[in-house]
Amino acid sequence: MAQRLSLLATLGTATAALGACAPGREVPEERGQTAVYQGVSTILLDKDLVSFSVAMTGAKDRADVEAYGRCAAAQYALDQGFGFARQVRTIVTKKGRTWYGDAVYLISASLPEGLRTVDAEVAVTECAELGIPGQ
């Protein structure tokens, strides 16, 4: 009888332990991954309107992809002799583990009107400190 009670107690403990292994919420794929910046494609849409297509893996969320586009725009503005950029729009998509950003910026020599302005020199410095390439 003692063996039977011991067996039942063991089975109860095992069942409780298995119940604790039940799936909970999913762990994001990117958790713990290092960002890999896969390059920037630049298209001049007009004399001061530029499109930047970026791709990366290991992004935590869309903000990482938007930051990559902003860094590309800031570096491009400096390379072209401009000091500022203004974000017009950014579209972020994800396919598999790769994130894509399609960003359009207006570049200018003086601070443009709008809420999403970028001081190119400041942004390039911040991007370098964060390890985000501009090209």
Buried (B, 14 or more C-beta within 10 A) or exposed (E): EEEEEEEEEEEEEEEEEEEEEEEEEEEEEBEEEEBEBEEBEBEEEEEBEBBBBBBBBBBEEBEBBBBBBBBBBBBBBBBEEBBBBBBBEBBBEBEEEBBBBBBBBBBBEEEBEEEBBBBBEEBBEBBEEEEBBBE
